[in-house]
Structure formats: C-alpha cells, structure tokens
C-alpha cells in the first residue's frame, strides 16, 4: 500500500505495477475521505486499486490494466465488468464465470467494481451450493435475474470473503450463508451501497 500525505506532481511517467490481480498494489490517501491529486504527464498502471485519488495533468483521465475502485476517485477510468456464473454446485474460484449468460466458463478474479451475476442459466437444479473458497473481494453480487431456482447457499468454510459493492437477492432464491468464515459486506469509503433483500430471510 502506498499512502499519499499530500498532492504530488510527476513530471514524467507514473509507473505502478502490482504483483498480480489478486496480489495488487493499493494507492490511497493517508486520510480516508481526503482526496489526493496526482498530476502526471503519463501513467502506466497495472493491478492497482485506488482510493481517494484524483487524476490530473496530461494523463487524465488515468487509465490502466485491472484498476480497482475502492471509492472516492475522480478522473480515473474504472470500468465494471459483468461475469455470469455457470457452475451449478462449484467453487467460486473455479472455471465457472462466463462473459455472457450461459456462456463458456472461465476463471474470473473480481475487482471491487465488478458484478457477479446469477441468473436462470447459473444452476441446473434447486438447492445447489456456491462455495466461497477464496478471501477475495467480490464486487457486486446480483441474484435478481434468477427466476426458477431456489435454495442457493454461499458456503464460506474458513474463508473471509467481502462483498465490496451491492447485494441483490430475489424471491426465487433462498439465500443462506454457512461455514465458520466471516462473510462481510462493506462499501467503499464515502459511498452508500444497497442490499436488495426482496423479502428473502437470511
């Protein structure tokens, strides 16, 4: 984590590279909610998550590869991606995420702004289980497009997954969380996120 105590100016190229998407670099203000402006002529950003950052200078709006939105950022391109679950009973980290509904499954590492979509093509039978076998930040989780399947369970085991965005349920889903791990919902600083329960008890 790099914490900025003041605004900074880069006369050349600001280059920041995380180890990987799951072992990313975090760039943030040293005071939550207090923005820091980075003025730069150019940027080269890969696997960086940002919080309380304003992009400025010739390089604004800042762009990069796999940039994560931890909230309160301006003039930084942070594009959400929707991934569609197609795994029936499976692990979250498996090859179970397609780029389209009912598409071919692949592995997806979620950024905080991404959307995990569960719909009518996600499960082949009732009472199937998605096992949260990872501590990763999950982004937004959306069950609202499910119509005929019920009894979907999130099994945490010993993991501590975090939903960093919004959670949307539907009356077609009996939502349950099992296991001894800690299941957390936490919005980016300074933002409000909505839990849409649709009357589902959990």
C-alpha positions in Angstrom: 0.0 0.0 0.0 1.2 3.5 -0.9 -0.4 6.3 1.1 -0.1 9.9 -0.1 0.1 12.6 2.6 -0.2 15.4 0.0 -0.8 16.1 -3.6 2.1 15.1 -5.9 3.3 16.0 -9.4 5.0 13.6 -11.7 6.9 15.3 -14.5 7.5 12.0 -16.4 5.5 8.8 -16.2 3.9 7.5 -13.1 4.5 3.7 -13.2 2.8 1.4 -10.7 2.6 -2.4 -11.1 1.1 -4.8 -8.6 2.4 -8.4 -8.3 -0.9 -9.8 -9.8 -4.6 -9.1 -9.9 -5.1 -11.0 -6.6 -1.9 -9.5 -5.0 -2.5 -5.9 -6.1 -0.9 -2.6 -5.2 -3.1 -0.1 -3.4 -2.7 3.6 -3.9 -4.7 5.8 -1.5 -4.8 8.9 0.7 -3.3 8.7 4.2 -6.6 10.1 5.5 -9.8 8.3 4.5 -12.1 10.6 2.6 -9.4 13.3 1.9 -8.6 13.2 -1.7 -5.1 13.5 -3.1 -4.4 14.8 -6.6 -1.8 13.2 -8.8 -0.7 15.4 -11.7 1.2 13.4 -14.2 2.3 13.7 -17.8 1.7 10.0 -18.4 0.8 6.9 -16.4 1.5 3.1 -16.6 -0.8 1.4 -14.1 -1.3 -2.4 -13.8 -3.0 -4.3 -11.0 -3.5 -1.1 -8.9 -6.5 -0.4 -6.7 -7.2 3.3 -5.9 -9.0 5.1 -3.1 -9.4 8.9 -2.7 -7.4 9.7 -5.8 -7.9 12.5 -8.4 -6.1 12.1 -11.7 -4.9 15.4 -13.3 -2.5 16.6 -15.9 -2.0 15.5 -19.5 -2.6 11.8 -18.5 -6.1 12.5 -17.0 -8.3 10.6 -17.0 -5.9 7.9 -15.8 -6.3 4.5 -17.5 -4.6 1.2 -16.9 -4.9 -2.6 -16.7 -7.1 -4.2 -14.0 -7.6 -1.0 -12.0 -9.8 -1.4 -8.9 -12.1 1.2 -7.5 -12.0 1.4 -3.7 -14.1 4.6 -3.8 -13.9 8.4 -4.0 -11.8 8.5 -7.2 -12.1 11.2 -9.9 -10.7 11.3 -13.5 -9.6 7.7 -13.3 -11.2 5.1 -15.7 -12.6 2.3 -13.6 -14.8 0.2 -15.7 -17.0 -2.5 -14.1 -17.2 -6.0 -15.8 -20.1 -8.4 -15.5 -19.3 -12.1 -15.1 -22.1 -14.7 -15.3 -22.0 -17.7 -13.0 -22.5 -21.0 -14.9 -21.1 -23.5 -12.4 -24.1 -25.3 -10.8 -22.5 -26.6 -7.5 -18.9 -25.4 -7.6 -16.2 -23.3 -6.0 -16.3 -19.5 -6.6 -12.7 -19.6 -7.8 -13.4 -22.4 -10.4 -13.8 -22.1 -14.2 -17.4 -21.0 -13.6 -17.6 -17.4 -14.9 -18.7 -16.6 -18.4 -18.7 -13.3 -20.2 -22.3 -13.8 -21.3 -25.3 -15.6 -19.7 -25.0 -19.3 -20.2 -21.6 -18.9 -21.9 -18.4 -20.8 -21.6 -17.0 -20.8 -18.1 -13.6 -19.4 -17.2 -11.8 -18.2 -14.1 -12.5 -14.6 -13.1 -10.6 -12.5 -10.5 -13.0 -9.8 -9.4 -12.2 -6.1 -9.0 -14.2 -4.1 -6.4 -16.5 -2.6 -9.1 -17.2 -5.8 -11.0 -20.6 -7.6 -11.0 -21.1 -11.3 -10.3 -24.4 -12.2 -12.0 -26.5 -15.2 -11.1 -29.4 -15.9 -13.5 -31.6 -18.6 -15.0 -28.5 -20.2 -16.6 -26.4 -20.4 -13.5 -27.9 -23.6 -11.9 -29.2 -26.9 -13.3 -31.2 -27.8 -10.2 -32.6 -26.5 -6.9 -30.5 -26.4 -3.7 -27.1 -26.1 -5.3 -24.2 -24.5 -3.4 -21.6 -21.9 -4.4 -18.6 -22.4 -2.1 -16.7 -19.2 -1.4 -13.3 -20.8 -1.3 -11.4 -17.5 -1.6 -10.8 -14.4 0.6 -11.1 -12.2 -2.4 -13.2 -9.0 -2.7 -16.2 -10.0 -4.7 -17.5 -6.7 -6.0 -21.3 -6.5 -6.7 -23.3 -9.8 -6.4 -26.6 -9.9 -8.3 -29.2 -12.7 -8.0 -32.1 -10.5 -9.3 -32.3 -12.2 -12.7 -32.9 -15.7 -11.2 -36.4 -16.9 -11.9 -36.8 -20.7 -11.2 -34.0 -21.8 -8.9 -34.2 -21.8 -5.2 -32.1 -22.7 -2.1 -28.8 -21.3 -3.2 -26.2 -21.4 -0.5 -23.0 -19.5 0.0 -20.6 -21.7 1.9 -17.7 -19.8 3.4 -15.7 -22.6 5.1 -12.8 -20.9 6.8 -12.6 -18.0 4.3 -13.4 -14.4 4.9 -14.9 -13.1 1.6 -16.0 -9.5 1.3 -18.7 -8.1 -1.0 -17.5 -4.6 -1.7 -20.5 -3.4 -3.7 -24.2 -4.2 -3.6 -26.1 -7.4 -2.9 -29.3 -8.0 -4.8 -31.5 -11.0 -4.0 -34.7 -12.3 -5.5 -37.8 -14.1 -4.2 -36.7 -17.1 -6.4 -33.7 -17.6 -4.1 -33.5 -18.8 -0.6 -30.2 -17.2 0.3 -28.1 -18.7 3.1 -24.5 -18.4 4.3 -22.9 -21.3 6.0 -19.5 -22.1 7.5 -17.2 -20.6 10.1 -15.7 -17.9 7.9 -16.6 -14.2 8.2 -18.9 -13.0 5.4 -18.7 -9.2 5.1 -20.4 -6.5 3.2 -18.6 -3.2 3.2 -19.0 -0.3 0.7 -16.1 1.8 -0.5 -15.4 4.7 1.8 -17.8 7.6 1.5 -20.4 5.7 -0.5 -23.7 4.0 0.2 -24.5 0.6 -1.1 -27.8 -1.1 -1.2 -28.8 -4.6 0.0 -31.9 -5.6 -2.0 -33.4 -8.4 0.0 -36.7 -8.8 -2.0 -38.2 -10.1 1.2 -35.7 -13.0 1.5 -34.9 -14.0 5.0 -31.3 -15.0 5.7 
